[in-house]
Every structure is written in C-alpha cells, then in structure tokens.
Amino acid sequence: MKNPYTIVALCLIGIAFFLKAGVANALLLFLLVGAIPGTSYNVPAAGMLFIVLVPVWLVLVRITMLESVQAWIKNQINRGSATQKKRLPRKRFEQV
C-alpha cells in the first residue's frame, strides 16, 4: 500500500507544475474564448458550443440510460424467476 503523504505530495507537485507552466491558463482560454494554445487560431462560437455540449450530453445520457437499463434488467430477471416458479411442481418445490 502506498503512503498517502507521498500521493498528496505528488498531486501538489503536479498541480504546481501545471500552474507554473501555464497549462491552466491555456485550458481556461480555450474553454472560454476558443483560443487554441500556441497558435493564433480561434475556434468559432458554434464549434465551442458543440465541443462543450456534446460531452455534457453524453454523460447525462449515459447516466439516465444506465439507470433505465438496470431497471429493465431487474424487471426481466424478476419476471423470469416468477414464471419459472409457477412451472415448478407444488409438492416438491413449495418452499423455493
């Protein structure tokens, strides 16, 4: 098992590196303005809207679909076990 102090120290060093190197500023500029780091190009507003909304939509669809699929599978399992229990002979499998 790894020492938690080592993990915290490595995380802090990584955060300090990203802040000092300007990665955080470049990412923020890309998300807010659409400025591609290291170039003079900008992504149009419609493109940035697409880039931001598609991952959000995919995450929301995955969450909702996961819940509904799990509920459907549980319903199918319950339905299958109920029909199987009805088919069993009563004397031998009455307590199953």
Biopython code that builds the backbone (N, CA, C, O; Angstrom):
import numpy as np
from Bio.PDB.StructureBuilder import StructureBuilder

atoms = [
    (1, "MET", "N", (0.839, -1.173, 0.000)),
    (1, "MET", "CA", (0.000, 0.000, 0.000)),
    (1, "MET", "C", (0.888, 1.242, 0.000)),
    (1, "MET", "O", (1.888, 1.306, 0.716)),
    (2, "LYS", "N", (0.509, 2.224, -0.811)),
    (2, "LYS", "CA", (1.319, 3.419, -0.936)),
    (2, "LYS", "C", (1.026, 4.386, 0.202)),
    (2, "LYS", "O", (-0.088, 4.451, 0.722)),
    (3, "ASN", "N", (2.034, 5.117, 0.565)),
    (3, "ASN", "CA", (1.922, 6.095, 1.627)),
    (3, "ASN", "C", (1.032, 7.258, 1.156)),
    (3, "ASN", "O", (1.292, 7.823, 0.094)),
    (4, "PRO", "N", (-0.002, 7.629, 1.912)),
    (4, "PRO", "CA", (-0.884, 8.721, 1.470)),
    (4, "PRO", "C", (-0.169, 10.059, 1.386)),
    (4, "PRO", "O", (-0.544, 10.909, 0.578)),
    (5, "TYR", "N", (0.855, 10.261, 2.206)),
    (5, "TYR", "CA", (1.601, 11.523, 2.146)),
    (5, "TYR", "C", (2.351, 11.656, 0.822)),
    (5, "TYR", "O", (2.474, 12.752, 0.276)),
    (6, "THR", "N", (2.848, 10.535, 0.315)),
    (6, "THR", "CA", (3.541, 10.555, -0.971)),
    (6, "THR", "C", (2.568, 10.902, -2.094)),
    (6, "THR", "O", (2.902, 11.676, -2.991)),
    (7, "ILE", "N", (1.382, 10.340, -2.045)),
    (7, "ILE", "CA", (0.377, 10.613, -3.077)),
    (7, "ILE", "C", (-0.036, 12.080, -3.036)),
    (7, "ILE", "O", (-0.155, 12.717, -4.083)),
    (8, "VAL", "N", (-0.256, 12.621, -1.838)),
    (8, "VAL", "CA", (-0.635, 14.031, -1.698)),
    (8, "VAL", "C", (0.492, 14.931, -2.190)),
    (8, "VAL", "O", (0.241, 15.922, -2.876)),
    (9, "ALA", "N", (1.726, 14.594, -1.845)),
    (9, "ALA", "CA", (2.866, 15.396, -2.282)),
    (9, "ALA", "C", (2.997, 15.385, -3.804)),
    (9, "ALA", "O", (3.257, 16.423, -4.411)),
    (10, "LEU", "N", (2.820, 14.223, -4.420)),
    (10, "LEU", "CA", (2.903, 14.144, -5.886)),
    (10, "LEU", "C", (1.783, 14.935, -6.548)),
    (10, "LEU", "O", (2.004, 15.576, -7.575)),
    (11, "CYS", "N", (0.585, 14.898, -5.972)),
    (11, "CYS", "CA", (-0.523, 15.681, -6.522)),
    (11, "CYS", "C", (-0.242, 17.176, -6.433)),
    (11, "CYS", "O", (-0.494, 17.919, -7.382)),
    (12, "LEU", "N", (0.275, 17.611, -5.300)),
    (12, "LEU", "CA", (0.601, 19.030, -5.137)),
    (12, "LEU", "C", (1.709, 19.474, -6.085)),
    (12, "LEU", "O", (1.651, 20.576, -6.631)),
    (13, "ILE", "N", (2.713, 18.634, -6.285)),
    (13, "ILE", "CA", (3.789, 18.945, -7.231)),
    (13, "ILE", "C", (3.231, 19.034, -8.649)),
    (13, "ILE", "O", (3.607, 19.923, -9.412)),
    (14, "GLY", "N", (2.338, 18.114, -8.998)),
    (14, "GLY", "CA", (1.722, 18.159, -10.332)),
    (14, "GLY", "C", (0.886, 19.403, -10.547)),
    (14, "GLY", "O", (0.947, 20.019, -11.611)),
    (15, "ILE", "N", (0.101, 19.781, -9.540)),
    (15, "ILE", "CA", (-0.718, 20.995, -9.651)),
    (15, "ILE", "C", (0.170, 22.222, -9.779)),
    (15, "ILE", "O", (-0.103, 23.104, -10.593)),
    (16, "ALA", "N", (1.244, 22.287, -8.974)),
    (16, "ALA", "CA", (2.168, 23.419, -9.051)),
    (16, "ALA", "C", (2.820, 23.492, -10.433)),
    (16, "ALA", "O", (2.995, 24.579, -10.982)),
    (17, "PHE", "N", (3.180, 22.333, -10.994)),
    (17, "PHE", "CA", (3.789, 22.317, -12.330)),
    (17, "PHE", "C", (2.825, 22.849, -13.382)),
    (17, "PHE", "O", (3.214, 23.664, -14.219)),
    (18, "PHE", "N", (1.557, 22.394, -13.351)),
    (18, "PHE", "CA", (0.580, 22.861, -14.331)),
    (18, "PHE", "C", (0.309, 24.352, -14.198)),
    (18, "PHE", "O", (0.148, 25.043, -15.204)),
    (19, "LEU", "N", (0.257, 24.853, -12.975)),
    (19, "LEU", "CA", (0.032, 26.282, -12.780)),
    (19, "LEU", "C", (1.234, 27.101, -13.243)),
    (19, "LEU", "O", (1.066, 28.143, -13.877)),
    (20, "LYS", "N", (2.443, 26.640, -12.933)),
    (20, "LYS", "CA", (3.654, 27.370, -13.307)),
    (20, "LYS", "C", (3.885, 27.328, -14.816)),
    (20, "LYS", "O", (4.371, 28.305, -15.386)),
    (21, "ALA", "N", (3.547, 26.220, -15.473)),
    (21, "ALA", "CA", (3.772, 26.087, -16.913)),
    (21, "ALA", "C", (2.714, 26.816, -17.733)),
    (21, "ALA", "O", (2.881, 26.980, -18.941)),
    (22, "GLY", "N", (1.635, 27.254, -17.104)),
    (22, "GLY", "CA", (0.593, 27.977, -17.824)),
    (22, "GLY", "C", (-0.443, 27.080, -18.473)),
    (22, "GLY", "O", (-1.222, 27.533, -19.311)),
    (23, "VAL", "N", (-0.458, 25.822, -18.098)),
    (23, "VAL", "CA", (-1.431, 24.891, -18.673)),
    (23, "VAL", "C", (-2.850, 25.270, -18.252)),
    (23, "VAL", "O", (-3.786, 25.183, -19.048)),
    (24, "ALA", "N", (-3.001, 25.688, -16.999)),
    (24, "ALA", "CA", (-4.324, 26.069, -16.511)),
    (24, "ALA", "C", (-4.853, 27.290, -17.274)),
    (24, "ALA", "O", (-6.029, 27.336, -17.634)),
    (25, "ASN", "N", (-3.989, 28.270, -17.516)),
    (25, "ASN", "CA", (-4.417, 29.463, -18.257)),
    (25, "ASN", "C", (-4.777, 29.123, -19.699)),
    (25, "ASN", "O", (-5.761, 29.634, -20.235)),
    (26, "ALA", "N", (-3.985, 28.264, -20.324)),
    (26, "ALA", "CA", (-4.261, 27.883, -21.712)),
    (26, "ALA", "C", (-5.584, 27.123, -21.808)),
    (26, "ALA", "O", (-6.359, 27.347, -22.738)),
    (27, "LEU", "N", (-5.845, 26.233, -20.861)),
    (27, "LEU", "CA", (-7.096, 25.485, -20.867)),
    (27, "LEU", "C", (-8.289, 26.400, -20.631)),
    (27, "LEU", "O", (-9.330, 26.254, -21.272)),
    (28, "LEU", "N", (-8.134, 27.334, -19.714)),
    (28, "LEU", "CA", (-9.209, 28.283, -19.436)),
    (28, "LEU", "C", (-9.483, 29.173, -20.650)),
    (28, "LEU", "O", (-10.642, 29.422, -20.981)),
    (29, "LEU", "N", (-8.443, 29.647, -21.307)),
    (29, "LEU", "CA", (-8.635, 30.451, -22.520)),
    (29, "LEU", "C", (-9.295, 29.644, -23.629)),
    (29, "LEU", "O", (-10.125, 30.167, -24.373)),
    (30, "PHE", "N", (-8.928, 28.382, -23.739)),
    (30, "PHE", "CA", (-9.548, 27.559, -24.771)),
    (30, "PHE", "C", (-11.031, 27.371, -24.502)),
    (30, "PHE", "O", (-11.846, 27.470, -25.418)),
    (31, "LEU", "N", (-11.382, 27.104, -23.261)),
    (31, "LEU", "CA", (-12.786, 26.861, -22.936)),
    (31, "LEU", "C", (-13.627, 28.130, -22.998)),
    (31, "LEU", "O", (-14.783, 28.077, -23.419)),
    (32, "LEU", "N", (-13.080, 29.261, -22.590)),
    (32, "LEU", "CA", (-13.871, 30.494, -22.558)),
    (32, "LEU", "C", (-13.903, 31.231, -23.894)),
    (32, "LEU", "O", (-14.950, 31.729, -24.307)),
    (33, "VAL", "N", (-12.758, 31.299, -24.565)),
    (33, "VAL", "CA", (-12.657, 32.118, -25.777)),
    (33, "VAL", "C", (-12.538, 31.268, -27.036)),
    (33, "VAL", "O", (-12.929, 31.705, -28.119)),
    (34, "GLY", "N", (-12.005, 30.068, -26.904)),
    (34, "GLY", "CA", (-11.789, 29.229, -28.071)),
    (34, "GLY", "C", (-10.415, 29.423, -28.675)),
    (34, "GLY", "O", (-10.174, 29.001, -29.806)),
    (35, "ALA", "N", (-9.500, 30.057, -27.938)),
    (35, "ALA", "CA", (-8.142, 30.295, -28.435)),
    (35, "ALA", "C", (-7.334, 29.006, -28.310)),
    (35, "ALA", "O", (-7.168, 28.459, -27.219)),
    (36, "ILE", "N", (-6.836, 28.536, -29.448)),
    (36, "ILE", "CA", (-6.032, 27.315, -29.452)),
    (36, "ILE", "C", (-4.624, 27.671, -28.979)),
    (36, "ILE", "O", (-3.976, 28.534, -29.571)),
    (37, "PRO", "N", (-4.140, 27.015, -27.916)),
    (37, "PRO", "CA", (-2.826, 27.379, -27.354)),
    (37, "PRO", "C", (-1.699, 27.160, -28.358)),
    (37, "PRO", "O", (-1.660, 26.145, -29.054)),
    (38, "GLY", "N", (-0.785, 28.123, -28.423)),
    (38, "GLY", "CA", (0.379, 28.030, -29.289)),
    (38, "GLY", "C", (0.135, 28.476, -30.717)),
    (38, "GLY", "O", (1.064, 28.456, -31.524)),
    (39, "THR", "N", (-1.070, 28.874, -31.055)),
    (39, "THR", "CA", (-1.382, 29.338, -32.402)),
    (39, "THR", "C", (-2.148, 30.654, -32.308)),
    (39, "THR", "O", (-2.476, 31.129, -31.221)),
    (40, "SER", "N", (-2.421, 31.221, -33.466)),
    (40, "SER", "CA", (-3.222, 32.444, -33.490)),
    (40, "SER", "C", (-4.645, 32.147, -33.955)),
    (40, "SER", "O", (-5.388, 33.067, -34.297)),
    (41, "TYR", "N", (-5.028, 30.877, -33.970)),
    (41, "TYR", "CA", (-6.361, 30.484, -34.424)),
    (41, "TYR", "C", (-7.359, 30.475, -33.261)),
    (41, "TYR", "O", (-7.007, 30.221, -32.109)),
    (42, "ASN", "N", (-8.592, 30.756, -33.604)),
    (42, "ASN", "CA", (-9.690, 30.681, -32.636)),
    (42, "ASN", "C", (-10.757, 29.752, -33.180)),
    (42, "ASN", "O", (-11.017, 29.718, -34.382)),
    (43, "VAL", "N", (-11.372, 29.000, -32.282)),
    (43, "VAL", "CA", (-12.485, 28.134, -32.657)),
    (43, "VAL", "C", (-13.746, 28.991, -32.631)),
    (43, "VAL", "O", (-13.953, 29.747, -31.681)),
    (44, "PRO", "N", (-14.604, 28.887, -33.668)),
    (44, "PRO", "CA", (-15.834, 29.689, -33.678)),
    (44, "PRO", "C", (-16.752, 29.334, -32.499)),
    (44, "PRO", "O", (-16.625, 28.275, -31.882)),
    (45, "ALA", "N", (-17.669, 30.247, -32.212)),
    (45, "ALA", "CA", (-18.563, 30.065, -31.075)),
    (45, "ALA", "C", (-19.409, 28.798, -31.223)),
    (45, "ALA", "O", (-19.623, 28.085, -30.242)),
    (46, "ALA", "N", (-19.889, 28.511, -32.428)),
    (46, "ALA", "CA", (-20.699, 27.306, -32.641)),
    (46, "ALA", "C", (-19.864, 26.047, -32.393)),
    (46, "ALA", "O", (-20.364, 25.061, -31.851)),
    (47, "GLY", "N", (-18.613, 26.088, -32.786)),
    (47, "GLY", "CA", (-17.717, 24.954, -32.543)),
    (47, "GLY", "C", (-17.466, 24.738, -31.066)),
    (47, "GLY", "O", (-17.458, 23.600, -30.596)),
    (48, "MET", "N", (-17.261, 25.815, -30.332)),
    (48, "MET", "CA", (-17.054, 25.696, -28.891)),
    (48, "MET", "C", (-18.319, 25.204, -28.200)),
    (48, "MET", "O", (-18.246, 24.419, -27.254)),
    (49, "LEU", "N", (-19.466, 25.657, -28.665)),
    (49, "LEU", "CA", (-20.721, 25.172, -28.110)),
    (49, "LEU", "C", (-20.841, 23.669, -28.324)),
    (49, "LEU", "O", (-21.243, 22.938, -27.418)),
    (50, "PHE", "N", (-20.494, 23.213, -29.512)),
    (50, "PHE", "CA", (-20.523, 21.789, -29.827)),
    (50, "PHE", "C", (-19.525, 21.022, -28.957)),
    (50, "PHE", "O", (-19.849, 19.956, -28.434)),
    (51, "ILE", "N", (-18.318, 21.560, -28.804)),
    (51, "ILE", "CA", (-17.266, 20.886, -28.042)),
    (51, "ILE", "C", (-17.652, 20.757, -26.567)),
    (51, "ILE", "O", (-17.304, 19.770, -25.920)),
    (52, "VAL", "N", (-18.362, 21.738, -26.040)),
    (52, "VAL", "CA", (-18.729, 21.701, -24.625)),
    (52, "VAL", "C", (-20.014, 20.903, -24.398)),
    (52, "VAL", "O", (-20.103, 20.141, -23.435)),
    (53, "LEU", "N", (-21.008, 21.069, -25.273)),
    (53, "LEU", "CA", (-22.298, 20.436, -25.038)),
    (53, "LEU", "C", (-22.325, 18.940, -25.335)),
    (53, "LEU", "O", (-23.065, 18.203, -24.683)),
    (54, "VAL", "N", (-21.550, 18.480, -26.287)),
    (54, "VAL", "CA", (-21.571, 17.051, -26.634)),
    (54, "VAL", "C", (-21.097, 16.173, -25.467)),
    (54, "VAL", "O", (-21.774, 15.196, -25.145)),
    (55, "PRO", "N", (-19.969, 16.476, -24.824)),
    (55, "PRO", "CA", (-19.599, 15.629, -23.675)),
    (55, "PRO", "C", (-20.604, 15.700, -22.520)),
    (55, "PRO", "O", (-20.867, 14.693, -21.862)),
    (56, "VAL", "N", (-21.160, 16.880, -22.277)),
    (56, "VAL", "CA", (-22.164, 17.001, -21.219)),
    (56, "VAL", "C", (-23.381, 16.149, -21.561)),
    (56, "VAL", "O", (-23.914, 15.447, -20.702)),
    (57, "TRP", "N", (-23.814, 16.210, -22.807)),
    (57, "TRP", "CA", (-24.969, 15.419, -23.248)),
    (57, "TRP", "C", (-24.675, 13.926, -23.141)),
    (57, "TRP", "O", (-25.527, 13.155, -22.699)),
    (58, "LEU", "N", (-23.479, 13.517, -23.542)),
    (58, "LEU", "CA", (-23.123, 12.102, -23.475)),
    (58, "LEU", "C", (-23.096, 11.594, -22.037)),
    (58, "LEU", "O", (-23.534, 10.475, -21.768)),
    (59, "VAL", "N", (-22.591, 12.397, -21.120)),
    (59, "VAL", "CA", (-22.561, 11.990, -19.716)),
    (59, "VAL", "C", (-23.982, 11.866, -19.182)),
    (59, "VAL", "O", (-24.298, 10.893, -18.497)),
    (60, "LEU", "N", (-24.839, 12.827, -19.479)),
    (60, "LEU", "CA", (-26.216, 12.764, -18.997)),
    (60, "LEU", "C", (-26.977, 11.585, -19.588)),
    (60, "LEU", "O", (-27.741, 10.924, -18.885)),
    (61, "VAL", "N", (-26.777, 11.320, -20.861)),
    (61, "VAL", "CA", (-27.450, 10.181, -21.494)),
    (61, "VAL", "C", (-26.954, 8.879, -20.891)),
    (61, "VAL", "O", (-27.742, 7.962, -20.658)),
    (62, "ARG", "N", (-25.665, 8.792, -20.638)),
    (62, "ARG", "CA", (-25.116, 7.567, -20.047)),
    (62, "ARG", "C", (-25.704, 7.332, -18.663)),
    (62, "ARG", "O", (-26.066, 6.205, -18.324)),
    (63, "ILE", "N", (-25.802, 8.383, -17.866)),
    (63, "ILE", "CA", (-26.347, 8.226, -16.517)),
    (63, "ILE", "C", (-27.798, 7.779, -16.573)),
    (63, "ILE", "O", (-28.188, 6.853, -15.862)),
    (64, "THR", "N", (-28.602, 8.423, -17.407)),
    (64, "THR", "CA", (-30.015, 8.079, -17.478)),
    (64, "THR", "C", (-30.224, 6.712, -18.119)),
    (64, "THR", "O", (-31.074, 5.942, -17.671)),
    (65, "MET", "N", (-29.467, 6.405, -19.152)),
    (65, "MET", "CA", (-29.610, 5.110, -19.801)),
    (65, "MET", "C", (-29.157, 3.988, -18.871)),
    (65, "MET", "O", (-29.755, 2.912, -18.865)),
    (66, "LEU", "N", (-28.117, 4.224, -18.093)),
    (66, "LEU", "CA", (-27.636, 3.204, -17.167)),
    (66, "LEU", "C", (-28.712, 2.862, -16.149)),
    (66, "LEU", "O", (-28.937, 1.690, -15.849)),
    (67, "GLU", "N", (-29.379, 3.883, -15.616)),
    (67, "GLU", "CA", (-30.443, 3.636, -14.651)),
    (67, "GLU", "C", (-31.605, 2.873, -15.280)),
    (67, "GLU", "O", (-32.113, 1.920, -14.689)),
    (68, "SER", "N", (-32.028, 3.283, -16.471)),
    (68, "SER", "CA", (-33.174, 2.632, -17.097)),
    (68, "SER", "C", (-32.838, 1.209, -17.537)),
    (68, "SER", "O", (-33.688, 0.324, -17.439)),
    (69, "VAL", "N", (-31.626, 0.972, -18.019)),
    (69, "VAL", "CA", (-31.230, -0.380, -18.422)),
    (69, "VAL", "C", (-31.155, -1.297, -17.203)),
    (69, "VAL", "O", (-31.576, -2.452, -17.268)),
    (70, "GLN", "N", (-30.622, -0.790, -16.095)),
    (70, "GLN", "CA", (-30.566, -1.607, -14.891)),
    (70, "GLN", "C", (-31.970, -1.949, -14.395)),
    (70, "GLN", "O", (-32.220, -3.078, -13.971)),
    (71, "ALA", "N", (-32.881, -0.986, -14.445)),
    (71, "ALA", "CA", (-34.257, -1.253, -14.022)),
    (71, "ALA", "C", (-34.911, -2.277, -14.942)),
    (71, "ALA", "O", (-35.633, -3.156, -14.470)),
    (72, "TRP", "N", (-34.671, -2.179, -16.249)),
    (72, "TRP", "CA", (-35.245, -3.124, -17.205)),
    (72, "TRP", "C", (-34.702, -4.534, -16.964)),
    (72, "TRP", "O", (-35.462, -5.502, -16.989)),
    (73, "ILE", "N", (-33.398, -4.654, -16.731)),
    (73, "ILE", "CA", (-32.790, -5.969, -16.485)),
    (73, "ILE", "C", (-33.346, -6.579, -15.202)),
    (73, "ILE", "O", (-33.637, -7.774, -15.152)),
    (74, "LYS", "N", (-33.491, -5.761, -14.171)),
    (74, "LYS", "CA", (-34.048, -6.258, -12.913)),
    (74, "LYS", "C", (-35.483, -6.737, -13.106)),
    (74, "LYS", "O", (-35.888, -7.752, -12.540)),
    (75, "ASN", "N", (-36.251, -5.998, -13.913)),
    (75, "ASN", "CA", (-37.629, -6.384, -14.204)),
    (75, "ASN", "C", (-37.667, -7.712, -14.961)),
    (75, "ASN", "O", (-38.494, -8.574, -14.663)),
    (76, "GLN", "N", (-36.783, -7.875, -15.928)),
    (76, "GLN", "CA", (-36.741, -9.118, -16.703)),
    (76, "GLN", "C", (-36.357, -10.305, -15.821)),
    (76, "GLN", "O", (-36.922, -11.390, -15.958)),
    (77, "ILE", "N", (-35.400, -10.102, -14.919)),
    (77, "ILE", "CA", (-34.984, -11.188, -14.024)),
    (77, "ILE", "C", (-36.127, -11.576, -13.103)),
    (77, "ILE", "O", (-36.388, -12.761, -12.895)),
    (78, "ASN", "N", (-36.815, -10.574, -12.547)),
    (78, "ASN", "CA", (-37.947, -10.869, -11.655)),
    (78, "ASN", "C", (-39.070, -11.582, -12.399)),
    (78, "ASN", "O", (-39.683, -12.511, -11.872)),
    (79, "ARG", "N", (-39.333, -11.144, -13.622)),
    (79, "ARG", "CA", (-40.392, -11.767, -14.415)),
    (79, "ARG", "C", (-40.026, -13.213, -14.751)),
    (79, "ARG", "O", (-40.876, -14.101, -14.692)),
    (80, "GLY", "N", (-38.767, -13.443, -15.101)),
    (80, "GLY", "CA", (-38.331, -14.799, -15.440)),
    (80, "GLY", "C", (-38.375, -15.739, -14.255)),
    (80, "GLY", "O", (-38.791, -16.889, -14.392)),
    (81, "SER", "N", (-37.950, -15.265, -13.086)),
    (81, "SER", "CA", (-37.984, -16.142, -11.912)),
    (81, "SER", "C", (-39.414, -16.415, -11.469)),
    (81, "SER", "O", (-39.699, -17.494, -10.949)),
    (82, "ALA", "N", (-40.326, -15.451, -11.665)),
    (82, "ALA", "CA", (-41.727, -15.672, -11.285)),
    (82, "ALA", "C", (-42.363, -16.719, -12.193)),
    (82, "ALA", "O", (-43.094, -17.588, -11.718)),
    (83, "THR", "N", (-42.092, -16.644, -13.489)),
    (83, "THR", "CA", (-42.676, -17.641, -14.402)),
    (83, "THR", "C", (-42.051, -19.013, -14.168)),
    (83, "THR", "O", (-42.731, -20.033, -14.285)),
    (84, "GLN", "N", (-40.780, -19.042, -13.844)),
    (84, "GLN", "CA", (-40.136, -20.330, -13.571)),
    (84, "GLN", "C", (-40.707, -20.952, -12.298)),
    (84, "GLN", "O", (-40.901, -22.166, -12.240)),
    (85, "LYS", "N", (-40.975, -20.146, -11.291)),
    (85, "LYS", "CA", (-41.531, -20.659, -10.047)),
    (85, "LYS", "C", (-42.944, -21.201, -10.259)),
    (85, "LYS", "O", (-43.337, -22.165, -9.602)),
    (86, "LYS", "N", (-43.707, -20.601, -11.159)),
    (86, "LYS", "CA", (-45.065, -21.083, -11.434)),
    (86, "LYS", "C", (-45.041, -22.450, -12.098)),
    (86, "LYS", "O", (-45.961, -23.244, -11.902)),
    (87, "ARG", "N", (-44.009, -22.741, -12.879)),
    (87, "ARG", "CA", (-43.933, -24.010, -13.602)),
    (87, "ARG", "C", (-43.493, -25.177, -12.725)),
    (87, "ARG", "O", (-43.695, -26.329, -13.108)),
    (88, "LEU", "N", (-42.899, -24.919, -11.562)),
    (88, "LEU", "CA", (-42.387, -25.989, -10.716)),
    (88, "LEU", "C", (-43.537, -26.746, -10.052)),
    (88, "LEU", "O", (-44.582, -26.160, -9.769)),
    (89, "PRO", "N", (-43.349, -28.050, -9.799)),
    (89, "PRO", "CA", (-44.382, -28.804, -9.081)),
    (89, "PRO", "C", (-44.534, -28.265, -7.652)),
    (89, "PRO", "O", (-43.555, -27.880, -7.012)),
    (90, "ARG", "N", (-45.769, -28.246, -7.173)),
    (90, "ARG", "CA", (-46.054, -27.621, -5.888)),
    (90, "ARG", "C", (-45.537, -28.428, -4.704)),
    (90, "ARG", "O", (-44.994, -27.850, -3.762)),
    (91, "LYS", "N", (-45.690, -29.735, -4.729)),
    (91, "LYS", "CA", (-45.307, -30.529, -3.563)),
    (91, "LYS", "C", (-43.806, -30.440, -3.266)),
    (91, "LYS", "O", (-43.397, -30.231, -2.124)),
    (92, "ARG", "N", (-43.018, -30.600, -4.290)),
    (92, "ARG", "CA", (-41.578, -30.688, -4.078)),
    (92, "ARG", "C", (-40.942, -29.315, -3.903)),
    (92, "ARG", "O", (-40.040, -29.160, -3.080)),
    (93, "PHE", "N", (-41.387, -28.328, -4.650)),
    (93, "PHE", "CA", (-40.740, -27.017, -4.642)),
    (93, "PHE", "C", (-41.625, -25.945, -4.023)),
    (93, "PHE", "O", (-41.554, -24.783, -4.423)),
    (94, "GLU", "N", (-42.440, -26.306, -3.073)),
    (94, "GLU", "CA", (-43.365, -25.349, -2.482)),
    (94, "GLU", "C", (-42.636, -24.259, -1.699)),
    (94, "GLU", "O", (-43.102, -23.120, -1.648)),
    (95, "GLN", "N", (-41.514, -24.588, -1.097)),
    (95, "GLN", "CA", (-40.813, -23.622, -0.259)),
    (95, "GLN", "C", (-39.702, -22.909, -1.001)),
    (95, "GLN", "O", (-38.956, -22.161, -0.371)),
    (96, "VAL", "N", (-39.552, -23.090, -2.267)),
    (96, "VAL", "CA", (-38.478, -22.463, -3.044)),
    (96, "VAL", "C", (-38.773, -21.026, -3.289)),
    (96, "VAL", "O", (-37.980, -20.333, -3.928)),
]
sb = StructureBuilder()
sb.init_structure("model")
sb.init_model(0)
sb.init_chain("A")
sb.init_seg("    ")
for serial, (resi, resn, name, xyz) in enumerate(atoms, 1):
    if name == "N":
        sb.init_residue(resn, " ", resi, " ")
    sb.init_atom(name, np.array(xyz, "f"), 0.0, 1.0, " ", f" {name:<3s}", serial, name[0])
structure = sb.get_structure()
